[in-house]
């Protein structure tokens, strides 16, 4: 049986926290491949947070009856 648990924070919040942690970690590293990798991962995690917003959006909505121009 799988153990499941409820996430306390939404995915976007967890992703943005991880990106912030990676950026702070990168500040402590000297210039080089490890620092570049941490910054790249931070950008990827931020992109994932934005994708989560995009996927959760309702998308284009049809105009409502009162929003259409024309005679009343």
C-alpha positions in Angstrom: 0.0 0.0 0.0 1.3 3.5 -0.9 1.8 6.0 1.8 0.1 9.2 0.8 0.2 12.5 2.5 -1.4 15.9 1.9 0.9 18.7 0.9 0.6 21.6 3.2 1.8 24.2 0.7 0.6 24.6 -2.9 3.0 23.4 -5.7 3.8 26.9 -6.9 4.8 28.0 -3.4 7.0 24.9 -2.9 8.7 25.5 -6.3 9.4 29.2 -5.7 10.9 28.3 -2.3 13.1 25.8 -3.9 14.2 28.3 -6.5 15.0 30.8 -3.8 17.0 28.2 -1.9 19.0 27.4 -5.0 19.8 31.1 -5.7 21.0 31.5 -2.1 23.1 28.4 -2.4 24.6 29.7 -5.7 25.6 33.0 -3.9 27.8 30.9 -1.6 29.5 29.1 -4.5 32.5 30.4 -6.4 32.1 31.2 -10.1 32.1 28.0 -12.1 30.2 25.0 -13.2 28.5 24.2 -9.8 27.3 27.8 -9.5 26.0 27.9 -13.1 24.2 24.6 -12.5 22.5 25.9 -9.4 21.3 29.0 -11.2 20.1 27.0 -14.2 18.2 24.7 -11.9 16.6 27.8 -10.1 15.5 29.1 -13.5 14.0 25.7 -14.5 12.1 25.5 -11.2 10.8 29.0 -11.6 9.7 28.1 -15.1 7.9 25.1 -13.7 6.1 27.4 -11.2 4.9 29.6 -14.1 3.8 26.5 -16.1 1.8 25.4 -13.1 0.0 28.8 -13.1 -0.6 28.4 -16.9 -2.0 24.9 -16.6 -4.3 25.8 -13.7 -5.7 28.9 -15.6 -9.2 28.6 -17.0 -8.0 29.6 -20.5 -9.9 32.0 -22.7 -13.5 32.4 -21.7 -16.4 33.1 -24.1 -17.9 36.6 -23.8 -20.7 36.9 -21.3 -24.1 38.0 -22.6 -23.8 41.6 -21.2 -20.2 42.0 -22.5 -21.1 41.9 -26.2 -21.5 45.3 -27.9 -24.7 46.0 -29.7 -28.2 47.4 -29.1 -29.8 46.7 -25.7 
